[in-house]
Amino acid sequence: MFMLSLLSLLMGGCSTEAPPEPAPTEAPAEQAHPETPELDVAQLEADSEEVALVPSPVETQKALEAAGIDTKLSDLIPKHKFDLDADSLDHAAVRTGVLLADVLLTVKSAKTPVLIKRIDAVQKGMDQLNGGKDIRLTLDDIKERLQADAVTRDDLLKEFDELSGVVIPELEFNGQERVVPLIEAGSWLEGANLVARAVKDSDNKKAAETLLKAPTVVDYFIEYVKTDGADKAPEAVTKKLEESLLELKAVASKTEPLDDADLEKVEQVTNAVLALL
Amino acid sequence: MLTTAFLASLLSSPPAIADEAEASSCLRTKVWDGYSDGWAIRTMTSTELTSGKTRSYLVSLYADNEYRIATCGDASVKNLDVLLYDTKGNIVMRDETTDREPFIEFKPPATGTYYVVLYLREPVEGADKAGAAMAVVYR
């Protein structure tokens, strides 16, 4: 303080020149935003996107193994007898989702002709849903490389992971917003059906808690399939899917541990949808 | 000379618009490299973020699976944050780095629903928007 006063006195008293311009000071750097953004639960609920919500069938297989059940879901896939010519939107979307799950679960183990047949069925569904030329060409290319034995199954799994988790969710399907959720619903439904059977056949019923209690996922599907207020009668598949999802929601929301009856219920209501495809 | 200076100034300036493609390309490389360590992708998406703002994603995560929430920001990002919230609004995990490619790893003790939050905490000087990509991978 003394030094500053002395300095002022000296500068003011000894110079007749105009006082020097104050040295330019650097503008303070813009502060980064606070470490933690201001968010509350209501805002998170309202603003969150659901693009990353639904687990993949292969992820479900991993979770099954992590829960202590060694069953391969791929071994439980039945020989579906789907009506591949049914091209109404909901039917084609749910069916294609189921088939996509089957491809993902069997891509490393299925014999080439079986895998190609499944990919053909996915491709047909994508055409019916107006998935576009790019996805058709991509699937053609995959089939060609498979037939020529020019791709490893590990690489093929990566490619189908990308198709299922990145490419298909980005497709526009002629502006039909419900297509992607319905494809996801088909995949998830197939997974739930297989998981219910795997857990039922095991000595580890606790695994059902890990694998089947996903009310948020079921809610997401219900949001897209609900037919209340629809201006026309829903497709049979849509109606059955909605009924099944409501039953699955009841199971997934139970606070007490799931039991054999719950597993039976999951298998039964998912079978009811699969039977209509 | 003018042209050279003009080009140099263009190259040294932050991009005027958020570049989601750049962020996605960066993340895609990371995701596919991760397959050699046993990681596999659930989904990948991209978005535009404004300085100080967030984008949130609802995710359901299985108990005992390992998850990595991987991200990449474009060249407009100085510090991108990624946080994981539970459904009560509590922060479960966050990255502690000051960069544009943060990630978090999480092994849920129970199957549940969470929110992944991307937060553009600090863009580079002169930018107020940025492109960012986020992927959920598991093993």
HADDOCK unambig.tbl for C-alpha pairs under 7 A between the chains (distance, minus, plus):
assign (segid A and resid 32 and name CA) (segid B and resid 121 and name CA) 6.12 0.50 0.50
assign (segid A and resid 32 and name CA) (segid B and resid 122 and name CA) 5.26 0.50 0.50
assign (segid A and resid 33 and name CA) (segid B and resid 52 and name CA) 5.68 0.50 0.50
assign (segid A and resid 33 and name CA) (segid B and resid 121 and name CA) 5.26 0.50 0.50
assign (segid A and resid 33 and name CA) (segid B and resid 122 and name CA) 6.56 0.50 0.50
assign (segid A and resid 40 and name CA) (segid B and resid 89 and name CA) 6.00 0.50 0.50
assign (segid A and resid 41 and name CA) (segid B and resid 87 and name CA) 6.89 0.50 0.50
assign (segid A and resid 41 and name CA) (segid B and resid 88 and name CA) 6.16 0.50 0.50
assign (segid A and resid 41 and name CA) (segid B and resid 89 and name CA) 5.02 0.50 0.50
assign (segid A and resid 44 and name CA) (segid B and resid 56 and name CA) 6.78 0.50 0.50
assign (segid A and resid 47 and name CA) (segid B and resid 56 and name CA) 6.71 0.50 0.50
assign (segid A and resid 48 and name CA) (segid B and resid 56 and name CA) 4.67 0.50 0.50
assign (segid A and resid 48 and name CA) (segid B and resid 57 and name CA) 4.69 0.50 0.50
assign (segid A and resid 48 and name CA) (segid B and resid 58 and name CA) 5.72 0.50 0.50
assign (segid A and resid 49 and name CA) (segid B and resid 56 and name CA) 6.37 0.50 0.50
assign (segid A and resid 49 and name CA) (segid B and resid 57 and name CA) 4.69 0.50 0.50
assign (segid A and resid 49 and name CA) (segid B and resid 58 and name CA) 6.03 0.50 0.50
assign (segid A and resid 50 and name CA) (segid B and resid 57 and name CA) 6.00 0.50 0.50
assign (segid A and resid 50 and name CA) (segid B and resid 58 and name CA) 5.35 0.50 0.50
assign (segid A and resid 52 and name CA) (segid B and resid 43 and name CA) 5.81 0.50 0.50
assign (segid A and resid 52 and name CA) (segid B and resid 57 and name CA) 6.60 0.50 0.50
assign (segid A and resid 52 and name CA) (segid B and resid 58 and name CA) 6.52 0.50 0.50
assign (segid A and resid 52 and name CA) (segid B and resid 59 and name CA) 5.58 0.50 0.50
assign (segid A and resid 53 and name CA) (segid B and resid 58 and name CA) 5.50 0.50 0.50
assign (segid A and resid 53 and name CA) (segid B and resid 59 and name CA) 4.09 0.50 0.50
assign (segid A and resid 53 and name CA) (segid B and resid 60 and name CA) 5.47 0.50 0.50
assign (segid A and resid 54 and name CA) (segid B and resid 60 and name CA) 6.62 0.50 0.50
assign (segid A and resid 55 and name CA) (segid B and resid 42 and name CA) 6.42 0.50 0.50
assign (segid A and resid 56 and name CA) (segid B and resid 42 and name CA) 5.86 0.50 0.50
assign (segid A and resid 62 and name CA) (segid B and resid 65 and name CA) 6.95 0.50 0.50
assign (segid A and resid 63 and name CA) (segid B and resid 62 and name CA) 6.26 0.50 0.50
assign (segid A and resid 63 and name CA) (segid B and resid 64 and name CA) 6.91 0.50 0.50
assign (segid A and resid 63 and name CA) (segid B and resid 65 and name CA) 5.85 0.50 0.50
assign (segid A and resid 66 and name CA) (segid B and resid 64 and name CA) 5.94 0.50 0.50
assign (segid A and resid 66 and name CA) (segid B and resid 65 and name CA) 6.62 0.50 0.50
assign (segid A and resid 161 and name CA) (segid B and resid 41 and name CA) 6.38 0.50 0.50
assign (segid A and resid 165 and name CA) (segid B and resid 42 and name CA) 5.49 0.50 0.50
assign (segid A and resid 165 and name CA) (segid B and resid 43 and name CA) 4.39 0.50 0.50
assign (segid A and resid 165 and name CA) (segid B and resid 44 and name CA) 6.88 0.50 0.50
assign (segid A and resid 166 and name CA) (segid B and resid 43 and name CA) 5.49 0.50 0.50
assign (segid A and resid 166 and name CA) (segid B and resid 44 and name CA) 5.58 0.50 0.50
assign (segid A and resid 210 and name CA) (segid B and resid 62 and name CA) 6.42 0.50 0.50
assign (segid A and resid 210 and name CA) (segid B and resid 63 and name CA) 6.05 0.50 0.50
assign (segid A and resid 210 and name CA) (segid B and resid 110 and name CA) 6.83 0.50 0.50
assign (segid A and resid 210 and name CA) (segid B and resid 111 and name CA) 5.35 0.50 0.50
